[in-house]
Amino acid sequence: MKLLKLLKISVIVSLISGSVYADVVDDSFFPYKNTTPKYPGLTVGMTIDQSNVDRYFDILDPGIAQQIKDGWTSIKVGPTTSFDLHPNYIKETRKSLNNVTLGEKVGQINNFVAGRPFPQEPKLDDSRAGEKLAWNFKYGYNWGDNAAIYPFYWRYRNMKTGQVERTIKANFHFLNFKHRVNQDPKPEFPGNPDEIFRGIYVQVLEPFDLKNTQLLIHRYSDDLNRDNAWLYLGFQRRVRRLASGQVTDSFLGSDLMIEDFEGYNGRISDMNWAYKGTKNVLLPFYDHNSLELTGEFNEKDGYEFVDFSGRGGCFPNITWQLRKAYVLESQPVDENHPISKRVHYVDAQTFTKPRTLIYDRKGDLWKTFLIGQAHPDNHDDINKGSGVSVDDSFSMIDVQADHCTTGQFKGQVDPSLNPQSKFTVQNLRATGK
């Protein structure tokens, strides 16, 4: 009888524990399952502009709040919608729940296989909470196991005159070699002796003077292992390895550095991370197909891109949602880094970084970065059901130089666009011929 009683108690405890663990994962991936954020006076369909922005400072990051106050732009409020990530990514998170731990040094992680490493709600009294959020971003479902922005258009703009100084057309490719959850081979590609986690490949198509300029980045599972990066310059017809410092230079004369890609494109160990709190804030999330789009680029399949307006044409014509966000600060370890810090507004559901504020070495606001997030089910047909929050537009504004770089994307979650062979140095040479 005693044994039976103990077994019953054990089963009950297991059920309770399982329910608690399930709630942790559910709360992380479905923050709007029971309620959506609200703010006094904020209604769907309204516009926030110079006339009323003071009422909404609490739910705007300081960068966009000041730009609206100065009359540079206005934003339209859309409904808060759930951007559900792929079920397989959530399943892998459940499997490894409470098994993943941080190592002794920043940049070390133990027992990670796949999914979201730390789905638990961050705590202000946890000195390493910011680091955990950074790992959630690195191993997030950003573009899934692979995807391509095929093509994207970058435009360099003078904010004072609105002049478009340069237009670059390129293709951008991503491939996860490890920690894959959805597409074969899973969980990783065989024959990966260097333990590459992710490959990033960029090929410039236009204009002629930059044609076939290519960038290749190998990011390793061991975060303490420095990225390898190579640049193929079309006019020189040769491959050269990028020095680590070059990832903080202007990329192709734009307002972005390579380290800026996706909100932060670098090693966790290169930054000191600090969690600054959780808040409801307006973020650029939207349904692409519901917007007033532009057909100026004449894609053969009829795909239309996000349009831009506002001061200098630097602001995407999109809607913004009131969403739960983690405020995450990153400060460079290297004292010679050109910035003093970044403040990221990390979307709590998708772990994308749709808003980042970048401060110069004096501590003054230098640049504001917006990455528009489109729902995959209201986008290009190939993205439906992918569970990927689609990077769909961007605007990097240099508030000190009155200049911006904007991006219009055609993101596609399509494995056929991202063969493993594309992410090799040999491909740089072969493509450049």
N, C-alpha and C positions, 0 to 999 in steps of 0.2 A: 504493500500500500504506500509506504514511504517513497519507494522508487517511482511509482506511478504519479504520486503527487509532485515529485521533483521534476519529472518529465513534463507534466502539465505546465508547471511554472516556467520551465525552460522554453516551452513552445510559446507561451504568452509573452515572455520577455523578447523572444526573437521576433514575434509579430509586431510588437510595439516598436522595437528597434528598427525593423524593416520599414515600418510606416514613417518613422522619424527621418530615416535616411532618404526615403522616397520624397518626403516633403522638402528636404534640402535641395534635391535635384529639381523638383517641380518648381519650387520658388525661384530658382536660378534661371530656368529656361522659360517659365510662363508667369512673369511678374504681373500680367494683366488678366489673369484667369478669373479673379473675383471682383476686381475693380480697376478703373483707369484713373490716372492722376487728374486732379482738378485744381483750378486756381481762380480766386474771385474775379469775376468780370471777363474771364477768358472763354470765348465761345468758338466753336468750329465755324470756319468761313470768314472770321473777322481778319482785319489787317492791322498790324502793329506798325505805326509810322511815327514821325516826329511829334504828332499831336497827342499821342497817348503812351509813348514808350516809357515814360517815367513810372507808370502804374505797374509795369511788368519787369522792372529791373531784377527782381528776385528770381525770375525764371528765364533770364537771358544771361549768357556768358558776357563778361565785360567788353569783349571785342565787338560782338555784333550789336550790343546795346549802344555803344558809343557811335558805331557806324550808322545806326538808325537815328540816333539823336542828332547827328551831324547832317542828316538828310541824304546820306549816300545811298540808302536802300530802304525798303520796307519788307515785311514778311507776312505771308498769309498763313493762317493757322489751319491745319488739317486735323482729322480725327486721329486719336492714338490707336494704332493697330498693332496686332501681334505679328512679329517676324519670326515665325517658328523655324528653328534650325532643323536639320535633317534628323529623323528618328534614330538613325544609326550612330550619330555623334552623341546623342543623349543616352543611348543604350550603353555606349562605351564609358561614358561618364559614370553611370550607375555601377558598372562593373568594377571600376577602380576607386570608388568613393572611399575616402579616409585611408587609402593606401599610399597616396602620394605625399611626400614631405619635401621640404626645402633642405638643401645641403648646408654645410657649414659656411661656405662662401656664397656671396651673391653670384648668381649664374649657375648654381648647382641645384639639381632636382633629382629626387630618388623615386624609383618604382613607377615612373610614368610610362604608360603604354599608348593610350589614345583618349580622346574626349577632352572635357574641360578639367584641368588639373585640380583646381580649387573652387568648387561650386558654392562653398559655404559663404555666407554673408560676411564681408570684411568688417573688422572691428578697429576703432580708433586706438584702442589700447594695445593693439598688436603691432609691434615695431616693424614687422615684415609683411604687413598687409599689402602695402604698395607693390612689393616684389611679387606676391602671389597674383595680384591683378595683372602685372606685366606678363607673367607666365600664361595666364588665361588668354591674353591677347596673342602672344607668340603661337600658342597651340590652339588658337580659336578656329572656327569654321570659316575663316576669311577666304573666300573663293573656293571653299571645299577642298577636295583632294587635288583639284587642278582647275584652271580656267584661263581664259584669255580676254584681254580688252582688245578687240579686233574689228575695227581700228579704234584709235583714240586721236583726238585733235587737241593740240596744245596751242594756245594763243598768248602772245606776250602783248600787254596792253599798257598804254600810257593813261593813267587814271585822270589826269587833268584834261586831256584833249579827247580821250576815247579812241585814239588812233591804235589800230592793230598793227604792231610793229613786225610781227613774224607769226607764221602759222606752220606748225610741224605736225605731220601725219606719221603715226608709228603704230606698231603692234606691241603688246605687252603680254607676256606669258608667265604663268605660275605653275609649278609642279611640286607637290609634296612627295618626297622619296620615302619618308617614314611616317608613322602614326596615321596611316590612311584608314578611313572608316567606311567608305562607301563604294569606291571603284577598285576593281582588281588591278594589280595584285594587292592584297591586304595581309598584314598591316604595313608591309613595306616592299619595295622592289628588291629582288635578289641581286647579288653582285654589287653591293654598295660598300666597299671596304673602307671608304673614307667617312662613312656614317653621315652623309649629307642628309639634312632634314628637308631643306627646301631649295629649289632652284628658281631664279628669276631671270627672265631673258627679255630684252628690249631690242627691237629693230626699227630704225628710222626709215621711212619710205619716201618722204618728201620733207623739205625742198631738195633740189639737186645737189647743193653744196654739202648737205649732211646725209645724203642717201647712203644706206648700208652702214651707217654708224650703228654699232651694236654694243650692248652692255650685258654681261653675264655675271650673276652673283650666285655663289654656293654658300648657303648657311648651314652650319653643322648642328647635329643634335647636342654635342658638347658645346655649351654656350661659352666656355672659356677658350675654345678654339676660334681664333679670329676668322671672319669671313674671307673667302677668296673671291676676288672680283677682277674681271678683265674687260677691257674696252677695245673694240675694233673701230678704228677711224677709217672711214671709207676713202677719204682723200689721200691717206698715207698707205692704205692697204696693208696694215700690219696690226697684230694683236699686242697689246701691252697690259701688263698687270697693274691694277690700280693700287697705289699706296693707301694706307688706312686713312690718312688725312684728307684724301681727295673726295671721300664720301660726304664731306662737309663743305665742298666747293659748290658754286652754282653749277647745276647740271644743264649743259647745252645753252648756257646764257639765260636760263629761266630764273624765276624767283624761288625755285626748289633746289635743295640739295638731295643727293641720293638718300641720305639718312631720313629725309622727310617722308618718303614714299609710305603710303597707307597710314599716315599719322606718326609712325616711328618705324624705321627700317634699319635696325641695328641690333647689337647684342644686349641682353639684359645686364650683363656684367659691365657694360660701358656707362651705366647710369646708376645714380642713387635714386631709389623710388620711395615716394611717400604718399600714402592714402590720406586725402584731405576731407573726406566725408561723402555722404550720399545725398543727392538732391534731385528733385524734379525740375527739368530744364527743357526748353524748347530745342529740339535737334532736327537736322534736315533729313527726315525720313518721309517717303512719299510713294505713291503709285505712278510710275513713269507714264503709263498709257492714259492716265487721267489728266495729264498736264497739257498746256498749249506748247507744242514742240515746234522745232524748226526742221524743215526738209532741205536746208541749203546745201548739205553735203551729198545729196543724190545717191544714197545707197541703193544698190541694185534690187534688194529685197524690200525696199520702201521704208526701212527703219529710219525713224526720226529721232534727233538728239534733243536734249535739254537746251533751251534757249537762255540767253543772258541779257541783262539790262542793268539799271542802276548806274551809279557813278563809274564812268569809264567802261561800262559794259562788263563789270567785274563780278556781278552777282547773279547766280542762277535763278531762273524763274521757276521756283519749286514751292512746295508747302512744307511747313515745319510741324512736328508733333511734340506735345508735352510728354516726356519720357523719363523714366528712372535712369539716373546716370551716376557713375562713380567719378569723383574728381581726383585725378591722379597726377602727381607732380614728378617730373624726372629732371635730375640735375647731372650734368656730365661729370664723370670722374676726372677727365683730363682738364687741367686748368687752362690749357691753351685752346679749348673748344670755343668756336665763335659765338655760342649762346650761353646764357647763364642758367636757363631752365625752359622746359615746356610744361604747360598745364593742359592735360588731356581731359576731355569730357567723354568718358568711356560708356558707351551704351550698355546698360546692365543685362539686357537680353542677348544681344548679338556679340558683344565684346569687340565691336568695331570702334574706331576713333573718329567720329564724324566732325568733331570740333577740337582744334588744338590751337593754343595761344603760345607764341614763341617770343622769348624775351632776350634782348641783347646782353652783352657782358656787363653793361652798367645797370641792368635790371629794368630797363624801359621796354615797353611793348614794341616789338619789331615787326612781327608778321602774324596774321590770322589765317588759319587753314580750315577750309570747309570741304568735307567729302560727302556728297549727297548719296544717300542710301535708298535704293529702289527695291520694292518688294518683288521677289522673283516671279510670283504668279501673275503680276501685272506688268510684264516686261516682254522681252523677246521670247518667242514660244519655247526656245530650247532651254530656257531657265526655269520653266514651270515645274514645280515639285522638287526643285533642287535643294531647297532649304538654305540657300545662300543669300545673304543680304548683299545686294549687288552694288558695288561702287559704280556710280552712274554719272557723276559730274564732280568737278572740284574747282575751288578758287583759292589760290594762295595770294594774299594781299600784303604787300610791303607798305605798311602805314607810314613809315618814315620817308620812303622814296616816292610815294604816290604812284605806285606801279603794281601790276598784278599779272599773274599767269593763270589762265583758266583752262579747264579740261572738259571735253565732251566725249563720252565713252559709249562704246557698244560692247558691254560685257557679255561673255558667252561661256557658260559652263558646258564645255564640249571637249571630251578627252581627245578627240581626233586632232584638235589644234595644238596639242601639247605632248608630242612624242618625247620619250626620254632622250633621244638623240639630239633634240633641239637644245638641250641644256649642257652642251659640251664645247670646249675650246675649238675642237675640230669643226664644229658647225659654224663658228664665227668665221673661220678662214674660208670654208666652202661657200657660205652665203655671200661673203664679201667679194668673191671673184667676179 
